[in-house]
């Protein structure tokens, strides 16, 4: 019965340490619990076995725990859990490509101060510098800044 209790404590501690490094990274609660259970197994070994046997059990348990942690870091699980892509978008995404300052177009909705403007064959969302502009009015681009088209 003593061997069963000892091996259970050491095995549960080892499993919790592996679970911490492989499946639940960053929580540390599971890892600390695994370490405490492993230490309880070592303490149990010192209480029930002669000192020389307990030291062997301690060495084997420490070696297994260290080997398990090293294996979990080298197994490549972290590569599957980490994000490797980067966002490539930004403020300018090409929506206003082909538009220039001074270009004329037509308001296809009321600009109050934001509405729709037609430049060439494309419809854009525009903002009036001077407030309200009625539909079908001729509008001129005054400034293009951060994908925002300012007209008058």
N, C-alpha and C positions, 0 to 999 in steps of 0.2 A: 504494500500500500504506500510505503514511503517513496518508492521509486516512481509510482504513478503520480503522486502529488508533485514531486520535484519535476518530473518531465513535463507535466501539464503546465506548471508555472513557467518554466523556461520556454516551452513551445508557444504558449499564449503570448508571452512577452515578445518573442521573436516574430510571431505573426503580426502583432500590433505595430512593431517597428517597420516591418515590410509594408504594411498597409499605409503607414504614414508617408513613407518615401515613394511608394508606387501609385497609390490611389487617392490619397487625401493630402496632397502637398500643401504646406502652409498653415495647417491648423495647429500643429504641435501638441494638441491635447492628446491625440491618439498616441503620438510618439512618446510623450512623457508618461502616459499610462503604461505603455509597453515597457519602457525602461524601469518603471517602478515595480511592475510585475516580475521582470527579470531579476531585479535586485531582491525581491521577496523570495524568489526561488533560490538565489545564492545564499541568502540569510537562512532559509530553511535547510539548505545543504550543510551549513556550518552548525546548525542546531542538532541535526540528526546523524551526521556522519563524522568520522574522525577528521582531524584538521587536514591531513595530507590528501584525503579523498575529496574534501570540500574545496581545496585549492585547485585540484584537477577539474572539478566540475565548474568552478569559477573561470578557469582558463578556457575550457571548451565553450562555455556559454558566451564569454567575451569574444572569442574568435568567431563563433557563429554569427553573433550580432554584427560585428564589424564587417564580416564577409557579406552578410545579407544587405547591409547598407551600401557597401561598395558595389555589389552586383546591381542593386536597384538603380544606382546612378549611372552605371555603364550599360544598362539594358536597353537604353534608347527610349524609355517611356517618356522622359522629359521632352524629347524631340517631337513626340506625337501630341503633347499637351501645349506646346508653345506656339504662338502665332508667328508666322514667318512672312506674312504679307504686310505691305505698308500701304496706307492710303495715298493715292496719287492725285486726288482731287485738290482743288484749291479755290480761291476766290474767283479767278478768271478761268472759265471752262470753255471759252470759245463761242458763247451765245451771241456776242455782239460782233463777231467776225464779219468784215465787209462793210461795217458802218463807219462813217467818219464824221468829224465835226464839220458843221455847215451843210450837211446833206439834208435835203428837203423830202418830206413825206406827207402823209395825210392822216388825220385823226379819224379812226374808224369807230371810236366810242368817245363819249364825253370824258375829258381829263379833269378829274375832281380831286386832287391834282394828278392822280394816277389813272391811266387808262391804256387803250391799245392804239398803236400807230402802225401804219403801213409804209414800209420803205422798200421800194422795188416790188418783189413778189413775196416778201416775208413780213409777218406780223410780229411786232415786239411790244413788250410792256414798257411804257414810257412814263416819265414824271414831268409835269409842267413846273417850270421855274416861277411862273407868274400866276399860279392859281388855276381857275376854271378856263378850259378851252372847249368849245363846243364841237360836236361831231362834224365831220367833213371839212374842218379847217385845215389849212396848210400849216404844217409844223416844221421847225428847223432844229436840228440837233445842235445843242450848245456845248454839251460835255458828255463824255462817256467815262464813267468811273465805277469800278467794282461791279460790273455787269448792270449798272443802272444807267439808263439813257435819260438825260435831262434835255428837255425841249422847250421852245417858246413859240 
